[in-house]
Amino acid sequence: MKQIRFLDVGWTYQALAPKMDAAVKRVLESGWFILGDEVEAFEKEFALYTGAKHCIGCGNGLEALELVLRAAGVGPGDEVLVPSNTFIATWLAVTRTGASIVPVEPVESTYTMDPQKLEAALTPATKAIIPVHLYGQPADMDPIMEFAARHNLFVLTDAAQAHGAVYKGRMSGTLGHAAAFSFYPGKNLGAFGDGGAVTTMDDEIADKVRKIANYGSTEKYVHDSLGFNSRLDEIQAACLRVKLDKLDNWNWTRKTIAAIYLEGLKDTPLVLPVVPEHIQSVWHLFVVRCKDRDALIRHLAENKIEAAIHYPIPPHKQGAYKDMAGLSLPISEAIHREVVSLPMGPHMNEEDARRVVDVIKAFFK
């Protein structure tokens, strides 16, 4: 019986090996490894892909978030509205600026930030909002942006899982004042190591992000502001350029698999993902909810199918945020108790997806 892997990063190299080898060789032969032609070309290509005016490569997704927050002037004494249901990097970026986190519960059906809960979270100290496009699905951005405009708040979208996602005809990366992407290997557009990027329409934010990410410098050995080192590597940029050409095709494969899951599992007790008509998810993850999660994962494993949990512990229950452990965030807590991520990625085919469906149906018989 074939093993159906939850994720297969190595497959992406095998599928593109000749082009990948040529890209890496091109960088090695150039002798230029930091902030060279490959990064510049990728930034232009990814900006064009997302529809953003600017793209700035950086070290990883967490740093992309932090860079934008710092460029927007977020710091000690400020509060940032952040989803209660997200990967901890979203929270860490706020903490690293010295600002305070104000968790906002999600819409339970979509898992993304609930715009209706923003008003109750607002205080005079609120400076910014970070909606997360979780699992590949954009948050409901229009009401969030309207709320932000009324209260003069900066909106940074966490698009780490949403490369190519669309909200009302607009691409992820252009839905807020700026967006942060991760190119962690498991992402829809993943490097072969760490990497990240910021996209924005705002000239001032773009200039500040570039400066902060390069030691606070725009001229070599001249540092007129505090910064740090967060740069996209030339080799990773070269590989990302190769993968960017395949991103839409690979996202289409994900959508095909998701469609098989949605149709095949609709009559099971699982709670399935809900995608509003105005959104095109790129299905970074296909997340269901199951009351007996552990038993389902064991059943899948017994049938050589890998599953995962995104995420088992909500941020406010992590040791890193033990001062928030007493918060009551029941929607997020319920989600984290039950979620299961089914295998998803371009390494799969339709036959694999149907087998996953059949094995899950057998679990409920």
C-alpha positions in Angstrom: 0.0 0.0 0.0 1.3 3.4 -1.0 2.2 5.8 1.8 0.3 9.1 1.4 2.5 11.7 2.9 1.0 14.8 4.5 3.6 16.9 2.8 6.5 16.2 0.4 8.9 19.1 0.1 11.4 16.9 -1.8 8.9 16.3 -4.5 9.0 19.9 -5.5 12.7 19.6 -6.2 12.3 16.3 -8.1 9.5 17.9 -10.3 11.8 20.8 -11.3 15.3 19.4 -10.8 16.9 20.5 -14.1 15.7 24.1 -13.7 16.5 24.2 -10.0 20.0 22.9 -10.6 20.5 25.5 -13.3 19.3 28.3 -11.0 21.6 27.3 -8.2 24.5 26.9 -10.6 23.8 30.4 -12.0 24.1 31.9 -8.5 27.2 29.9 -7.6 29.0 30.9 -10.8 28.1 34.5 -10.3 30.0 34.8 -7.1 27.4 37.1 -5.7 25.4 35.7 -2.8 23.7 38.6 -0.9 21.3 41.1 -2.4 22.1 40.5 -6.0 20.3 40.0 -9.3 18.3 37.0 -8.2 16.7 38.8 -5.2 16.0 41.9 -7.3 14.4 39.8 -10.1 12.3 37.7 -7.7 11.1 40.9 -5.9 9.9 42.3 -9.2 8.3 39.0 -10.3 6.5 38.4 -7.0 5.3 42.1 -6.9 3.9 41.6 -10.4 2.3 38.3 -9.4 0.5 39.8 -6.3 -0.3 43.1 -8.0 1.7 45.0 -5.3 3.8 48.0 -6.1 6.7 46.8 -3.9 8.1 43.5 -2.8 11.0 43.3 -0.3 12.6 40.0 0.4 13.6 39.2 3.9 14.8 36.4 6.2 11.6 34.7 7.1 7.9 35.2 7.7 8.2 36.2 11.3 10.7 38.9 10.4 8.5 40.1 7.6 5.7 40.8 10.1 8.1 42.5 12.5 9.7 44.6 9.8 6.3 46.0 8.7 5.2 46.7 12.3 8.4 48.6 13.0 8.0 50.5 9.7 4.5 51.4 10.7 5.8 52.8 14.0 4.3 50.1 16.2 6.2 49.9 19.6 5.9 50.0 23.4 2.6 51.4 24.6 0.7 50.3 21.5 -1.8 47.6 21.2 -2.3 45.3 18.1 -5.4 43.3 17.4 -4.3 39.8 16.5 -6.3 36.6 15.9 -6.6 34.2 18.8 -6.5 31.4 16.3 -3.2 31.4 14.5 0.4 30.2 14.5 2.4 31.8 17.2 4.6 33.7 14.8 1.8 36.3 14.4 1.9 37.0 18.1 5.7 36.9 18.4 6.1 39.6 15.8 4.0 42.0 18.0 5.8 41.0 21.1 9.2 41.7 19.5 8.2 45.3 18.8 7.4 45.8 22.5 3.7 46.3 21.7 0.8 44.5 23.5 -1.3 41.7 22.0 -5.1 41.9 22.1 -6.6 38.6 20.9 -9.7 38.6 18.7 -11.7 35.5 18.3 -12.4 34.0 14.8 -15.5 33.3 12.8 -15.9 29.7 13.7 -16.9 28.5 10.2 -13.9 30.1 8.4 -11.3 30.2 11.3 -10.3 33.8 10.4 -10.6 37.0 12.4 -14.2 38.0 13.1 -14.7 41.7 12.0 -17.7 41.9 14.3 -15.5 41.5 17.3 -13.0 44.3 16.6 -15.1 47.1 18.2 -15.1 45.4 21.6 -11.3 44.9 21.4 -10.6 48.6 20.5 -8.9 50.9 23.0 -7.2 54.3 22.7 -3.9 52.4 22.6 -4.8 50.3 19.5 -2.4 51.0 16.7 -2.7 48.1 14.2 -4.6 45.0 13.2 -3.1 41.8 11.8 -5.7 39.6 10.0 -4.3 36.2 9.2 -5.2 34.5 5.9 -5.3 31.1 7.7 -5.0 27.8 5.9 -4.8 29.6 2.5 -8.1 31.5 2.9 -8.1 35.3 3.1 -9.8 36.9 6.1 -12.9 39.0 5.5 -10.9 42.1 4.6 -13.5 44.7 3.5 -15.1 45.2 6.9 -11.7 45.0 8.6 -10.4 47.8 6.3 -13.5 49.8 6.8 -13.1 49.5 10.6 -9.4 50.4 10.3 -10.2 53.5 8.2 -12.7 54.7 10.8 -10.2 54.4 13.6 -7.0 55.3 11.7 -5.4 51.9 12.2 -2.6 50.2 10.2 -3.6 46.8 8.7 -0.8 44.2 8.2 -2.1 41.0 6.6 -0.3 37.8 7.6 -0.3 36.1 4.2 2.2 33.4 5.1 -0.2 30.6 4.1 -1.9 32.4 1.2 0.3 32.7 -1.8 -2.1 33.2 -4.7 -5.3 33.5 -2.7 -7.9 35.9 -4.0 -10.5 38.0 -2.1 -13.2 39.7 -4.2 -10.9 39.7 -7.3 -7.9 41.1 -5.4 -4.8 39.0 -4.7 -3.4 38.2 -1.3 -0.6 40.7 -0.8 -2.6 43.7 -1.7 -5.5 43.4 0.8 -4.2 45.6 3.6 -1.6 48.4 3.9 1.1 45.7 3.7 1.4 42.0 3.7 3.9 39.5 5.2 4.8 36.3 3.4 6.7 33.2 4.5 8.7 31.0 2.1 9.2 28.2 4.6 9.7 25.0 2.6 6.2 23.7 3.4 4.4 26.7 2.0 2.6 26.8 -1.3 5.5 28.8 -2.5 8.3 27.4 -0.5 12.1 27.9 -0.6 14.6 25.2 0.3 15.3 27.0 3.6 13.9 30.0 5.3 12.8 33.1 3.5 10.1 35.8 3.5 8.9 38.9 1.9 6.8 42.1 2.4 4.5 43.4 -0.2 2.9 46.9 -0.1 1.5 49.7 -2.3 3.0 52.2 0.2 6.3 53.8 -0.9 7.1 55.0 2.6 6.5 51.6 4.2 8.6 49.9 1.5 11.5 52.3 2.0 11.4 51.8 5.8 11.2 48.0 5.5 14.2 47.9 3.2 16.2 50.2 5.5 15.3 48.3 8.8 16.1 44.9 7.2 19.5 46.1 6.1 21.0 47.2 9.4 19.1 50.5 9.2 21.1 51.5 6.2 20.4 52.7 2.6 24.1 53.5 2.0 26.9 51.1 2.8 28.5 51.8 6.2 26.0 54.6 6.8 23.5 53.7 9.5 21.1 56.5 10.5 18.5 54.4 12.2 18.3 51.1 14.2 17.9 48.0 12.1 18.8 44.4 11.9 19.8 41.9 9.3 16.9 40.2 7.5 17.6 39.4 3.9 16.4 36.9 1.3 19.3 34.7 0.2 20.3 34.8 -3.5 20.1 31.0 -3.9 16.7 30.9 -2.3 15.5 33.7 -4.5 16.7 31.8 -7.6 14.8 28.7 -6.5 11.7 30.7 -5.7 11.7 32.2 -9.2 11.6 28.7 -10.7 8.7 27.7 -8.3 6.8 30.9 -8.9 6.2 29.8 -12.5 4.5 26.7 -11.2 2.6 28.2 -8.3 -0.8 28.6 -10.1 -0.6 25.0 -11.4 0.2 23.6 -8.0 -2.5 25.7 -6.4 -4.9 24.3 -8.9 -3.9 20.7 -7.9 -4.7 21.7 -4.3 -8.1 23.0 -5.3 -8.8 19.7 -7.1 -7.9 17.7 -4.1 -10.0 20.0 -1.8 -13.0 19.5 -4.1 -12.7 15.7 -3.8 -12.5 16.0 0.0 -15.4 18.4 0.2 -17.7 16.2 -1.9 -16.5 12.9 -0.6 -16.7 13.8 3.1 -19.9 15.9 3.1 -22.0 13.2 4.7 -19.5 12.3 7.5 -19.6 13.8 11.0 -16.6 15.9 10.3 -16.9 19.7 10.3 -15.6 20.7 6.8 -14.0 23.9 5.7 -16.3 26.7 4.6 -15.1 29.1 1.8 -17.4 32.1 1.0 -18.2 32.6 -2.7 -16.1 35.8 -2.9 -12.9 34.0 -1.8 -10.6 31.7 -3.7 -8.6 29.7 -1.2 -5.3 28.2 -2.2 -5.8 25.3 0.3 -2.4 25.5 2.0 -4.1 23.2 4.5 -7.3 21.3 4.4 -8.5 21.4 8.0 -11.4 19.5 9.4 -12.8 19.2 12.9 -13.3 15.8 14.6 -14.5 15.1 18.1 -12.3 12.0 18.4 -9.3 13.6 16.7 -6.6 11.2 18.1 -8.5 8.1 17.0 -9.0 9.4 13.5 -5.3 10.3 13.2 -4.4 6.7 14.4 -6.8 5.2 11.9 -5.3 7.2 9.1 -1.8 6.2 10.1 -2.8 2.5 10.2 -3.8 2.9 6.6 -0.5 4.6 5.7 -2.0 8.1 5.5 -0.2 11.0 7.3 -2.2 13.7 9.0 -1.2 16.6 11.2 -2.6 19.2 13.6 -2.5 22.9 12.9 -2.4 23.8 15.8 -2.7 21.7 18.9 -2.2 24.6 21.4 -3.6 28.1 20.9 -1.1 30.9 21.5 -2.6 32.1 24.8 -2.1 28.6 26.3 1.6 28.5 25.3 4.3 28.9 27.9 5.6 31.9 26.0 2.4 33.7 26.9 1.7 32.3 30.3 0.6 35.7 31.5 -2.4 35.3 29.1 -3.3 31.7 30.2 -6.3 32.9 32.1 -7.9 34.5 29.1 -11.2 33.0 28.1 -11.1 32.4 24.3 -13.6 29.6 23.9 -13.9 29.5 20.1 -10.2 29.3 19.6 -9.8 26.7 22.3 -12.6 24.5 20.8 -11.0 24.7 17.4 -7.5 23.7 18.6 -9.0 20.7 20.5 -10.6 19.3 17.3 -8.7 20.3 14.2 -7.0 17.7 11.9 -5.1 18.6 8.7 -5.5 16.1 5.9 -2.8 15.4 3.3 -2.6 18.3 0.9 -0.2 19.3 -1.8 0.9 19.0 -5.4 2.7 15.7 -4.6 -0.8 14.1 -4.5 -3.1 13.0 -7.2 -6.9 12.4 -7.4 -6.5 8.8 -6.6 -4.7 9.6 -3.4 -7.4 12.0 -2.4 -10.2 9.5 -3.0 -8.3 6.9 -0.9 -8.1 9.4 2.0 -11.9 9.9 1.6 -12.6 6.1 1.6 -10.4 5.5 4.7 -12.1 8.3 6.6 -15.5 7.0 5.7 -14.5 3.6 7.0 -13.6 5.2 10.3 -17.1 6.4 10.8 -18.9 3.1 9.9 
